[in-house]
Amino acid sequence: MMDVVRPILWSIHLWFFASLLVFVAFRLRRALGGRGFRRRQGEEALAQLDLRFAKGELSESEYRRHKELLREDRRNEP
């Protein structure tokens, strides 16, 4: 009986501690100011804005206004 139970218990312990480690890592990253996905989204938005301005789709005033809005959004992130 114990031959069957022991591997199951080790498996449960392994999953528990692995999950705990992942949870702590994500919480630390967030607590230390890591923005990850949101930062990449902001960078992509700025890159698209630069491209639209380079193609002539936006006037200089529109470009500056949109860029300032994106920067404000980045400053206001938690």
N, C-alpha and C positions, 0 to 999 in steps of 0.2 A: 504494500500500500504506500509506504513512504517513498518507494522508488518512483512512483507516479506523481506524488504530491510535491516532492522537493524541486523538480525542474519547473513546475508550474509556479511555485512560490518565488523562485529566482527570476523567472520571467516577469512576474508582477512587480517585483522590486526593481528590476532593470528598467521597465517602462515607467514606473513611478519616478525614479531618480532622473531618467533622461528627460521626462516631461518637466520636472522641477528645474533642471538645468536650463532648458530652453526658455521656460517662463522667466527665470531670474535674468537670463541674458537679455531678453527683450525689454524687461522692465528697467534694467540698468541702462541700456542704450537709450531708451526714451527719457529716463531721468537725467541723463548726461547731455541731453539736447540733440541727439541724433534724430534727424527728420527723415532720412532714407527716401522713401517713395515720393513724399511731397516735395522734397528738394529737387529730385529729378524732374518732376512734373513742372516745377517752376522754371528750371533750366531749359526744358523743352519748349515751354511757352515763349520764353525770351528768344530762343533760337528761331522759332517760327515767326515771331514778330520781326526779328532782324531780316529774315528771308523775305517776308512780305514787303518790308520797306525797301530792300535791295531790288526787288522786282518792280517797284513803282506802284504797288497796290495801295500804299498808304502815303499820305502827305507827311511832311516832317512834323507838323503840329499833332497829327493823329498818332504818329509813332511815339513822340515824346509823352503824350497823354496816356497811351496804353502802357508804355514802359513804366511810367510812374505808378500806375494802378497795380501793375504786377509787383513792383517793389514794395508797395504798401501792403499788399497781401502777404508777401514773404515776411515782412516785419511783424505783422499781426498774428503769425502762426504761433500756436502754443509751444 
